[in-house]
Amino acid sequence: MGESGCGKSTTAYAALRYLPANGRITGGKALIDGTDVTHLKTGELQRLRATRVSMVYQDPGAALNPSIRIGPQVEEAFTVLGHSDARSRALAALDHVRISDPRRVMARYPHQLSGGMQQRVVIAMALACDPQLLVLDEPTTGLDATVEAEVLDLIQALRTEMGAALLLIGHNLGVIRKMCDRVGVMYAGRLVEEGPAEAIFREPRHPYTVGLLRCVPRLGSRKEDHRLETIPGFLPQIGESLPACVFVDRCPIATEVCRTEPPPAVPVGQGRFSLCHHTDRIAAIPAPAAEASAPRAAQAAAPVLSLEGVSKTFKQAGHNVYALAGIDLELRAGETLGLVGESGSGKTTLAKTILGIHAPDEGGVMTLKGERLPGTVAERGREEKRSIQIVFQNPDSALNRSHTVRGILMRSLKKLAGLAGQAAEERLETLGQHVRLSSRHLDMRPRQLSGGLKQRVAIARAFAGSPRIVVCDEPTSALDVSVQAAILNLLADLQRDEGSSYVFISHDLNVVRYLSDRIAVLYLGRLMEVGPAATVFDPPHHPYTEALLSAVPRVDGEPTDRIRLEGEIPSAAAPPAGCVFHTRCPRRIPGLCDVDEPDLKEVEPGHLMRCHISVEELRRVQAKVVEPAEA
Amino acid sequence: MATGPALPTVDVGDPTAAVAPVSARRAARRETVRLLLRRPEFLIGVIVVAFWVVCAIGGDRIAPHSADFRDPFHGHSAPLSNGYVLGTDRLGRDVLSRIIVGSQDVLVIAPIAAAIGVGLGTLLGLLMGYYRGLVDDVLARIVEAFLSLPVTLVGLLTLVVLGSSRTTVIGVVGLLFAPIVARTVRAAVLAERELDYVQAARLRGENGLYIMGREILPNITGPIVVEFTVRIGYAIFTVSTLSFLGVGLQPPSPDWGLQISEEYSMIINGYWWTVLFPSLAIASVVIAANLIADALQSVMQR
């Protein structure tokens, strides 16, 4: 594990001698089952790769050939091994990765399968040769938490069955903790700490590991309680000359010796080492200050935005796709509303409707500060545009690469705040200070900035007109954890200073919980549960929320009892009758849930739920799957 | 699809970040030029074009004879005889001199025609790609209608109707190229308009004109520059073809296409040089323009 650019993938590729054309192995050995791959001839290497190791890549969509049906693709994995009964073996392999109707899946093209199914197919192909080593390069990064949980369960089960060793590359600490026996922490191309996963997560012995573990919001941590820890400074650029200890510039306990002498691999326990001069002083790393980054939002504040009966239907090839169905929602001044749900649940459609990117269907009413809000941006006045802004997921796409940071921000100041000349310059300076951009960054273009800085520019742009509402659409999912922590802190600070409200979309429930005051859970364009963050995240909750929560891999260890969602989110073009969730609900009541759609009812003060099961019953059945004690 | 090379990213606390801001863009441009100079096809293209530019500027001054000079005694003189390196045509005009002077017209007409085509095509492409829907449908049908007609044939008919002059040739060729360019630009705009910065611009209330001109256009200069170079090559070809067909430049212009047209019927009598050398001249410029376009494409559209 480690952040992007620290050499995780390169290590794995080097172990298979599968480096890009400009990379070569300059020394050392890589033994696979006793064979040194660094000196194998091409033919032997190919045979080794074909028969003993397999690889699963991050994007299953790109790993499958889009123009060949699944069947022939999987069969090919067996024919290259010389099996004549490839078809029956392919069937068995798909069955093995728990694909319920392998015959039908084999007749399909990759794009007809969901991401989770595609990854299963890729895994089935990877297992064709019964490998001794399976390299998984971020196998679940693009998947929803619920699907991720399924795929991880599958991988774990297969590992036990097949007895293969797994080399799992990941940046999600929860996934690593759930899956791994041993962990190697990488930084700037070095393995800085290695040891049993349990021990490393419980008691990290390298300052980088300590920092990494502290910057993730734990389930249950809240912005009112403490700021997130960040790792100051930045990963050294590739090609830059490295100091004696690669981490010295960002290390809280570095001393002179760290600059002059490369740190030794200090044994710090059974099968464990840490590349640090000061393993004895790890405990001296100052604990995060218990300073609250944001005051609790006033619960009684007046709503700044309210939606009544907002629906959105898209026409697609003659079908109606019901992306949103009758959303009633309020956003209060200065609060953060977290939107959660799987992909396809309507989170982004809701955000885009609020922003005016597309108008809601006839009949839906949006009100901004007591006044009716026109449906599309084109109909909105400057005041309304200024009031609602967005921070996009991917800062690379969100910033125009041919404009300078100054140009980007000045234009927003002009259009949104109506400022020009000296006044704009002054505001630009304060804006830059607020998001911690220094003046020299202002004259740079986006590609000269790191991901975190780009996202700061995007945030500054959203705040140019002192917005009332900022939609944050997965603002940190493209960033590394230490950068994510800094951006979340920044968002919390800005909210405290500017009093803006956030609509915060994220698939990372820990992040949502950290930042949000209230949570809205969406499924197939319907609100399933709305309420204060603590109430929604603690039982009793809607069965869908329960499933989402139990899919989250925890950095702090596993809850013992979990419920799993079967299958995938149904098509919004043909939502199931009755409760839309009944097809996947582990607690459905036959004869009721599949016939009658429940209403969104207030089950506790401020806590709304759309479920036939009474809140008392939910409280009773969910009490068994209590959260582990929180830090 | 960055139009320049990726620069190392800089960040707070990074000592290398202290780059003077303006130099960053210049450095990017220098890097593009450096990468271009490393490509042999680019160098060859530039050398060939430079050769013809020198010929065009020198014109009568460097040519051994004037373009209209007629040697009454040596009509159809073979190459390397009677002091004519490339021979003379049926009127006793020096082929070498007429090729040198003839480069003037080509090197003026082709770039201007290409510029008109690219300018108009970019405008159309931006409108089609950005607005899509009805605008795209209507314009796209017109563009497709144009594309389905042979360029030469339409050019021929138009020039017959309008009458031939340097201006009409430039105008007609430029107009004929616009639909082709429009299609390329439209594709680039379609990809670009899906990026979030376009959405961000709409959300702060920018109008379509601003978004097309200031937000999208700077990011698609790569394909446009490449398209321009490619079009120059085709323009040379088209202008020469039109001249050959007799509707382009009119005699006694030393235009290459016209030279070929005046002389090709005599090939059968063994007078090959009056046709071969102007043809080679055309080929060399067209190939050079395409070599440059290739190099630009691979460097700018990485």
Interface residues (C-beta under 8 A of the other chain):
Chain A: P232 G233 F234 Q237 G239 E240 D249 L355 G356 I357 V377 R380 R382 K385 I388 Q389 I390 F392 N394 S397 A398 L399 N400 R401 S402 H403 T404 R411 S412 K415 L416 R436 S438 R440 H441 L442 D443 M444 R445 R447 Q448 L449 S450 G452 L453 R461 G465
Chain B: A2 T3 A6 L7 P8 T9 V10 D11 V12 G13 D14 T16 A17 A18 V19 P21 V22 A24 R25 L195 D196 Y197 Q199 A200 A201 R202 L203 R204 G205 E206 E215 P218 N219
